[in-house]
């Protein structure tokens, strides 16, 4: 039987962008950073607010299993780098070349992109 993940390791609701208005605000007023694999809209939040992640994955990336795998890997990257992203809201849009990457290369590409923010 699968062991339950500790509460601190889960992708909790407070770390998600859920409303369409939040996505629109990120698109309209957020800073766009991108590379060959990702387009990320970065929106600053109030001091002390938790980092938040929104995913926008289109069908152009492939079948459902490919899109779901990409989303899982992006959430994993976000979960392991939450401390670096405090007071930020991110909307991540993978580009079609991201579907061909392996797990390690995808995480490195995302990390390089976020490192360019600093």
Secondary structure per residue as TSV (DSSP state, phi and psi in degrees):
chain	resnum	aa	ss	phi	psi
A	1	X	-	360.0	144.3
A	2	X	-	-72.7	131.8
A	3	X	-	-78.9	139.8
A	4	X	-	-68.8	141.5
A	5	X	-	-77.0	138.8
A	6	X	-	-56.8	148.0
A	7	X	G	-54.0	-38.9
A	8	X	G	-69.7	-17.3
A	9	X	G	-93.5	-8.3
A	10	X	S	-78.8	158.5
A	11	X	-	-88.5	85.6
A	12	X	-	-74.0	160.0
A	13	X	G	-59.9	-33.7
A	14	X	G	-66.9	-15.9
A	15	X	G	-99.3	8.5
A	16	X	B	-109.8	143.9
A	17	X	-	-88.3	122.1
A	18	X	-	-117.9	-28.6
A	19	X	S	-92.2	144.1
A	20	X	H	-59.3	-33.2
A	21	X	H	-64.2	-34.8
A	22	X	H	-65.8	-41.7
A	23	X	H	-64.2	-44.9
A	24	X	H	-61.7	-41.2
A	25	X	H	-62.8	-39.9
A	26	X	H	-64.8	-41.6
A	27	X	H	-66.8	-39.9
A	28	X	H	-79.8	-43.5
A	29	X	H	-115.8	-7.8
A	30	X	S	-77.8	161.9
A	31	X	E	-85.9	131.5
A	32	X	E	-95.7	125.3
A	33	X	E	-124.5	143.3
A	34	X	E	-153.4	158.6
A	35	X	-	-139.9	-162.1
A	36	X	S	-71.6	-15.2
A	37	X	S	-112.1	-23.8
A	38	X	E	-138.3	153.5
A	39	X	E	-123.3	120.9
A	40	X	E	-125.1	125.6
A	41	X	E	-97.6	124.8
A	42	X	E	-112.2	127.4
A	43	X	E	-126.6	126.1
A	44	X	E	-73.0	149.5
A	45	X	-	-125.2	177.6
A	46	X	-	-64.0	154.8
A	47	X	T	-60.4	134.6
A	48	X	T	87.1	-2.4
A	49	X	-	-84.0	148.3
A	50	X	-	-71.9	153.1
A	51	X	-	-65.5	148.2
A	52	X	E	-131.6	148.3
A	53	X	E	-129.5	133.7
A	54	X	E	-124.0	140.9
A	55	X	E	-116.7	137.0
A	56	X	-	-130.1	99.7
A	57	X	-	-117.5	116.0
A	58	X	-	-89.4	163.4
A	59	X	G	-69.7	-14.0
A	60	X	G	-64.7	-16.8
A	61	X	G	-78.2	-19.5
A	62	X	-	140.3	-167.0
A	63	X	S	-71.6	172.0
A	64	X	H	-57.1	-39.5
A	65	X	H	-65.0	-34.7
A	66	X	H	-70.0	-45.7
A	67	X	H	-63.3	-42.3
A	68	X	H	-65.5	-39.0
A	69	X	H	-62.2	-44.8
A	70	X	H	-60.0	-43.5
A	71	X	H	-63.3	-41.9
A	72	X	H	-61.4	-45.2
A	73	X	H	-65.8	-38.7
A	74	X	H	-67.2	-41.4
A	75	X	H	-62.4	-39.5
A	76	X	H	-62.2	-45.0
A	77	X	H	-60.5	-45.2
A	78	X	H	-61.7	-43.8
A	79	X	H	-61.2	-39.1
A	80	X	H	-81.4	-12.7
A	81	X	T	-120.0	20.5
A	82	X	G	-57.5	-37.6
A	83	X	G	-62.7	-36.5
A	84	X	G	-72.4	-19.7
A	85	X	G	-106.3	18.4
A	86	X	T	-59.5	144.5
A	87	X	T	66.9	20.2
A	88	X	E	-122.9	146.2
A	89	X	E	-116.1	130.3
A	90	X	E	-119.2	136.9
A	91	X	E	-115.5	115.3
A	92	X	E	-104.1	127.5
A	93	X	E	-122.1	105.5
A	94	X	E	-68.5	143.2
A	95	X	-	-94.0	161.9
A	96	X	G	-52.2	-37.0
A	97	X	G	-62.3	-21.8
A	98	X	G	-65.3	-26.5
A	99	X	G	-67.3	-20.3
A	100	X	G	-94.2	-3.2
A	101	X	-	-82.7	153.1
A	102	X	-	-85.3	174.2
A	103	X	H	-57.0	-50.3
A	104	X	H	-63.0	-45.2
A	105	X	H	-64.8	-38.1
A	106	X	H	-64.1	-45.9
A	107	X	H	-64.3	-39.6
A	108	X	H	-65.6	-39.4
A	109	X	H	-63.4	-44.0
A	110	X	H	-64.1	-41.7
A	111	X	H	-65.6	-40.4
A	112	X	H	-61.6	-39.7
A	113	X	H	-65.9	-44.5
A	114	X	H	-70.0	-32.8
A	115	X	H	-63.5	-27.0
A	116	X	T	-70.3	-15.0
A	117	X	T	-69.6	-32.3
A	118	X	-	-81.0	360.0
